[in-house]
């Protein structure tokens, strides 16, 4: 189990937000923390600590007036730690290679692959052709509906008809190197992890998988290690003292080991 760091960028600033509050209309979100430092500062820090495989997420849509500022922040982070971090947010077959060339180890993709509520195999194959499956992370971020978890797109605002399940992960693993899963219902709330999501991921465990959402203390890391059977990596955002929380990165890294 590894700690995977994150850099979330919204309106040109590094932030920690409540995931379920994000709205494209007006570029709004409930903020837990807004950094005065640029994304490149965090990228250099992660590189110095040898924390590879973390992710940079662009939280503005491409038609946002803030998108270009957000994209430039992401590019600065990638150039500060080339080959070290993954990047996601608005990735398609048209711009995936651009981000790889800018220094991303992988591109993280959701909305381009899940079109009209379903998996677009046409777009998946375009993506693989553009950068190769070994450079692709599929983001299966999800929310609960009835008794199941469904993958959500467009910055966690739209439900698809695709369930988070072993069958879905088996099918999609043909097209990617890793999975990233935000439990969007608890993202940024620091109220504890989504146990059921962790159990689904731990029961599968055939490719690298990173869980994000709700971690508030070291007990949550231990629970995730148990439910994930030691095979699921973790992202901690708002709870880190780095982002105004109370957990030190060092104690999180130690708990993961």
N, C-alpha and C positions, 0 to 999 in steps of 0.2 A: 504494500500500500504506500503510495507516494502523495505528498502534498503538491498540488498543482496551483501555482499562483495565478492571479487574474488582474487585468487592467480593463475596467469598463469605462467607455468614453461616451459622454452624452453632452450635446451642445458645446463640443470642443473642450470639455473639461473631464478629468478623471474623477469618477464618482462611484459611490455605492448607493443604489436605489432600492426601493421596494418593487420587485419585479412586476407584481400584479397591478401596480399603479401606472405603469408606462402607457402613455397615449401619444400616438403620432400627431393627432390634432393639437396644435399649439406646442408641440415638442415638450409635453409635460411629464413629470414624474415626481413622486414623493422621494425626497433625498435623505439618506442617512449620513452622507458625508460628501463634501466637495473639496477636492484637493487644490492647493495653490501651486502644486508642482506639476510639471508636464509628464506625459506618459513615458518619455525617454528616461526620466529619473527612476521610475519603477522598473523599467526593463533592465537598466544597468545594475540595479540592486539585485534583481533576481538572477542575473548572470553571475554576479560576484558570489552569490550564495549557491551557484550551480543548480538552480531550480528550473530545469528545462521542462518543456511540455506544458507550460502555462498558456493561458489564452487572453487575447485582446479582443474585446467585443465592441463593435461600433453600434451604438444604440439609436442612431438617427437614420430614418429612411433616406434614400438617395434624392428624393424630391424636397427634403428639408433644407431651409436656408442655412442650417448649421452643419449640414453633411460634410462640406468641404473642410471645415475646421476640424471636425471629428476625424476625417480621413487623414489629414495632415498630421494630427497627433499620433494616429496609429502608425503612419509611415516613419515618424521620428523614433517611435519605440522599436520598430523592426530594424531600423538602421543602427540603433544603439546596441542591439543584441542579435545580429544576423544568425539565422538558422536555429534560434533558441525558442521562439514563441510561435504559437498558432494565432490565426486571425479569423474573425467571423463577423458577419453583419452585412447583408446585401451582396454576398458572394454569388456570382454566376459563372458560367463558362466563359463569359466575355472578359471578366476582370480577375479571374482566379490566378492566372499566370503572372499578372502584374504584381499581385501581393507576394507570390512566391519569389519573384525577381527582387522585390523590395526587402526580402529577408525572412519571410514567414517560413517556418518548417512545414506547416500544413495550412490549408484553408478549411474553415468550419462552415457548414452549409445546412440550412433548414428550408427556408421558404422556396428556394429555386427547385428543390427536389420534391416538395409537397405542394402540388398545384391543385386548386379546386378540391381540396380535402383529401386527395389521393396521392400515391407515390407516382411521380412522373419518371418512368424508366427512360424516356427519351432524354430528359434533362440530366438524369444520372449518368447516362452514357456519354453525353456531351462533356460533362464535367471530368469524367475519367479520361476522355480523349485529350482534354485541355491540359491536365496536370498529372494524371496517373493516380490510380487508387491509393498508392502509398503516400500521397500528399493530401488525402481527403479525410476529414473528420465529419461525420454526420451528427448533427445536433438533434437529439430526440427529446428535447425538453417537453414537459408534459404537464397537464392539469387533470384533476379527477372529475369524472362525470359519471353519475350513477355509481357503479362499483368498480369501474375500470379507469385506467389512466390513458388519456389520448394525447398524441403529439400535437403541439400547438405551434403556429407559425406567426410571421409578421410581428416579431418582438413580443411573443407570447399572448397576442391579442385574439388570434383566430384558432378555433378548434378544427382539427382534421378528423377524418373518419378512421384514422389508423391508430390502433392500440399499441401502447408500449408493452411488448411481450417477447418471449423467447423466439417465437415464430418470426416476428417482424425483424428482430436483430439477426437471426439466421439469414433471412432473405437479403437484408441490406449489407451484411458483412462482406458480401461478394464485391462491393463497390467502394469500400473504404478501409482505412487503416485503424481507425479508432472511433469511439462514440463519446459524445459529451451529453450529459443529461442534467438539465436544470429542473428541479422540482419547483415549478413556477408558482404554485400556490403558497409556498413558504419562503420563496426567494427574498432575501433582504429583511425578513421579519425577526430573525434570531430567536425563534420559538421552538427550535429543535428540528431534526431531520424528518423527512417523510419516510417512515419505516418501510412502508409497503413498496415504495420505489426502490429503496436500497436492496430489499429482498429479491425483487425481480432481477436487478442487475447482478447481484451476487450469485443467483441461481444459474445465470447464463455464463458469464465469465470466459468467453472464448476469444475475446480481443480486448485490448486496453479500453477501459471505460472510466470516465471521470464523472463523479456525482457532485452537484452543486445545489445548495439551497437549505437555509435554516440553521446551519451549524452555529451553536451559541457557546459551547464549552467543550472541554476535553472529553466529557462523558459522551457527547455526540460523536466524537471521532472514534471512541471505543465501540459505540453501537454500530457505527458504519463499518468498522473493521469486522465486527461479528456478523452482521447481516450480509456484508459483501464478501465474506469468507476470505478476507485479506487480498482480494483481487480487484477491488474497486478503489480507484484513487479519489482524492477529495479536493475541492476548492473551498476555501474559507474567505469571505469578503468582509462584510460589515462588522463581524465580530473581532477582526484583527485590530490591534492597537495602531497598526499602520494606517487604518482607515477610521480611526476614532473609537474603536471597540476596546475590549479589555484583554483579549488573548494575544500573547506574543507569538510571532512567527516561529521562533525557536522552540517553544513548547508544543506547537502544533506539529512541527517537523519531527520532534522527538516522539510524540504520541503515534504518529504514522509509522515510524520505524519499529 
